[in-house]
Amino acid sequence: MNDLRLSQQNYEELFTNTSDAIWVQDMESNITLANEVCENSPAILFQN
């Protein structure tokens, strides 16, 4: 497995398995990616 693929796999596992809410926003504050913790947390409200 090359280094780039291994790095990507490690990032995906961290993003998926963490108990913390993680999301990515673009420059216009649109959420482009959010992990499952965000989706299941009543304390975090996301607008479409």
Beta strands, then each sheet from edge to edge (+ up, - down):
strand 1: 23-25
strand 2: 31-34
sheet 1: 1+ 2-
end
